[in-house]
Amino acid sequence: MSMSLRLWGVRGSRPVHKGSTLGCGGHSTAFELQLPGEDFALFVDAGSGLAARGPIGGKSLRSIYYVLLTHTHWDHLLGLPFFSPLYEAKNEVHLFSSTTCRGDFPSLFWALFSPSYFPLPVEVKAKLHFHTLVSGADFLLANKVRVQTYQLNHQGVTLGYRFAYGADCVGIVTDHAPLDHGNYLGDGMPVGAAPQFVAAFEVGLVAFMQGCHTVAFDAHFTEETLKLDWGHSTPDRALQFCLQAGVKRLILFHHAPEDSDADIEQKVERCRQQAGKAEIEIVAAREGDVWMLR
Amino acid sequence: MDASLKVQFWGTRGWISTPSLQTTVYGGNTTSLQVLHGDLLVGVDAGFGICNWGEQLAKRIVEKPEPLEIHVFLTRFHWDHIQGLPFFHPIYSPSTRLHLYAPYPKAYTREKLEILFTANYSPFSGLDSMESHMEIEEISKEICIGDLRVQVGEKSEANGVPYRFFAPDGSSLVVAAQSPSLPDFAAGTDLLILDAACTQAEEKAGYPGWGGGTYEEALSLAQASQAKRLICTRHGPYRTDKALFTASLQAGFVPAKEGEIYSVTLSTVLV
């Protein structure tokens, strides 16, 4: 009984294709938690990486699909209409999203398929189940996978995920910005400096990540390029949280579309130097990679 | 400044971006192209390809900080024709003036584009929250951008609207989806740029080109238009370089390559 993490899309903001990004890959964010032997499949986020699985019309191997969204921004959502299991009547697809206070999830979902934007003559035939999640949710998926959520610092309600299955445990922490200088972006977060909120948030995030062998963490910017209100983090911040939480492997994730493979390599190198002798493996998220969680 | 008419493809893919090692020759960004004429900045469609153009313009803003006047003609509001807009670098610069043209009432175009910038789907809070000046303009038959004359074709729900760009020397190019009325509009053009996703045989067999038009139909439309040259673009999303190359040899067409600049007039006729 084991779980592994497959990276289908590692890019933030938007998919990008050019010669300098082929190494790490250009698809926007999508993960799969591979669970050999289970009769369901589990995906996190639905960026263009989800479309890389293959064209609509392909036959799916399983009949129950879980797709959990960190949030509904384009780079995490735009692959959804190309998710082939949606078009097979035999399938049940469970879609999980945070409670966005500005629109209800089913209508956000169906707008993607509106004929004026997506004139594809195909019909969603799978049985759909919409679920909304709040921060602090803690439940068993298919009676097998423990799922926990934690609201991150990003526009709207963005959820970090923690998945535990047997002895394996993994965290997905994206999108998230540092809370420096009163930079509180999420719905429901305080306005103006609130040091107590920051302290509680950081303690909470460390506790949330504890026990995770591997965490994929938003490392869109570097300390030099950081734009706080854009809602993204840096390798340094990712490392600090991972060291405090005792995480064994940090996957630097959500690469900026402007960053070349060489830029990303440099980011990883600098983060490794920063970590010094600490016992943590630091890697760049690379499309197609599959990580065992032990 | 070179006044001859040229075209550069920034995005050549239909439906969804397909960045991969199998798409490095013909490209993997959704559809967008630039019409080059003198120092004008003119584009057609705003799929994710437009973002690579935006990166180039952003560098130019840093090197030579002067206001940019950019003109983008929209053929359709389908995702792959508009989704790059919120990530087009120049719109984060207050000195940019971006004109968006479509043959619809302004309010209609605005409503169609607004979804890209709403807080439900983006970190923005609406089109008006962007720093640049974005001006949506309704066009009907013809408009001039400097000395570039742009003709607007017949619009339809399925095929969007074709555009024809004329340089002062009379040379022209047409950007269009396949439609029965095209031969009149594109008559005698130097370069016809048409959507085409697969062969007729593949379409029958259910190739997931999803209605992008076939190469055979593109060739016969080019012939009926008496176009001097045809380039096919908006490649099927799961079409590899190898398959596209093979198909282009068999059917006899030129597939658009991302990043490549094509002259509109050539001394040799390629079709």
Interface residues (C-beta under 8 A of the other chain):
Chain A: S13 R14 P15 V16 H17 K18 G19 T21 L22 G25 G26 H27 S48 A51 A52 G54 P55 I56 G57 T72 H73 W74 L77 L78 G79 P81 F82 T100 R102 G103 L108 A111 L112 S116 Y117 F118 P119 L120 P121 H154 Q155 G156 W230 G231 P257 E258
Chain B: W15 I16 S17 T18 P19 S20 L21 T23 T24 G27 G28 N29 F48 C51 N52 E55 F77 H78 W79 Q83 G84 P86 F87 K112 I115 L116 T118 A119 N120 Y121 S122 P123 A158 G206 P208 W210 G211 P237 Y238 E258 G259
